[in-house]
């Protein structure tokens, strides 16, 4: 990763089975990084996980989790997106398992995954569409009897 993108790995404490490395990248590099991982044996995409850091003056942090099953290595790719326009390229065509994850995070956080063919509701009721229910600013309506 350092050779391609100039980023160093942060290694997580080891356990007996797997090694885990974290890389912080710029959002524009997500497709290149995903392709590089796929070409180098990271054959399993687990999930992606946004975190809303807006109360701390930041935007959305987006974490992608990849694994090389044979080598027993996990790689976490972290990037940050602005809260006012959270947008990043889709990796659904590189890792098909990302398709549903991207839809879910679009629906819950309002992240636009550019190039995704089906950004449409997946989990939430129609009354919650466009309300970005996982963002810190979301205030649920009071329960009705």
N, C-alpha and C positions, 0 to 999 in steps of 0.2 A: 504494500500500500504506500509505503514511503517513496518507493521508486516511481510509482504512477501518479500519486496525488500529493506527495510531500507531507503526509500525516503519519505520526508515530502511533503505535498501539499502546493502549493502557491495558496492562494485563491484570485480570481479576485474581484474587487469591485462588490457589489451586485446590481441587479436591482430588480424590483418588482416581476418578474416571475421566473427566474432561478438562480441557483448558478453555478459557474464555478470554477473548480480546475485544476491546472497545476501540472504535475509530470514530473520531468526530470529523465530518466532512461538510463541504458546502452543498446545498441542495442541488445545484446544477450538475453534480457528479453522480447522482444516485444510479442512473442507468449504467454508466461506465463501471461503477463499483459492482453493481449486481452482475453484470456480464463477466467481470474479472473473477468474482467469487464462483460463479457457475462454471467457468472454464477451468478453475483450479480445484474442483472437487467438492465445493460446497453445494451439494445436491439437494439440500432440504431447506426450504423456507418455512420457518415456524409461524411467525406473526409479525405484526408491527403494532407499536404501542405509543400513542401520543400522550404528552403530559402538558397541561396548561400551566405555564409559569407567569401568566399575566399579572397576578397579584405581586410578583417580585419584579415587575417592570420588563419582563421578557415576553416572548411570544409562545408558540407551541414548539415543544421538543418532540421529535419523531424518532423512534428507535425501531430499527429493523433487526430481526433475529434470524441468523443463518447458521446451518450446521453442516460440517463434513462428518458424516456418520462413520465412514471408514477410519478417519484420522482422530475421531473423538475431539473435535475442536468446534467451539462456538465462536461466531463473530457477531458482535453487535455494532451496527452502523447507526450513528447518531447524527442528526442534523437539526437545525432550528429554522422555523418558518415564522414570518411576521403574522401577528394575530389579525391584522386588518385585511390581509390577502394571503392566506395560507395555501400555497400552490407548489406542487412538485410533480415531476414526471412519473407516470405509472410504470411499474415493473411487471405488470400482469403477463406480458408476453414473454418475459424472461423466466419468471417463476409463476406459473399459472395459479398456484395456491394463494398468491397475493391478491387475486381478483376479488374475492369475497371480503378480505381484510380491508382493502382500499374502499370498497363500497360502505362497509360498516363505519370506518373512520370519517368518510365524507359525510355520512348521515349523522353521526354523533358530534363531530368537531367542526364540520364545514371545510375540511381540507379538499381542495380541488386536485385530483390526480389527473394531470393532463395526459390525454391519449387513452384514457380508460374508456372502453366501449359502452359500459352500462352503469354509469353513476346514477342509480335510481334507488328508491327505498328498498331496504333489505329487512330491517328488524322493527322499526318504530311504527307506531300508529300514525295515521294521516294527520292527526291533530298536532303532532310534534315535529312534522317536517319543517326544516329550515330554522329550527329553534336552537340547534347545536347544544343538546342536552348535557354533554359532558364538559362543556366549558365552565370555568369557575363563575362567569357572569350569569349563567342560567339560573333563573329563579322559578321553581315549579309553581304551578297554580295550586291554590288550596284545594284540598279534597272536597268533593261534592258528595252529599248523601244521596 
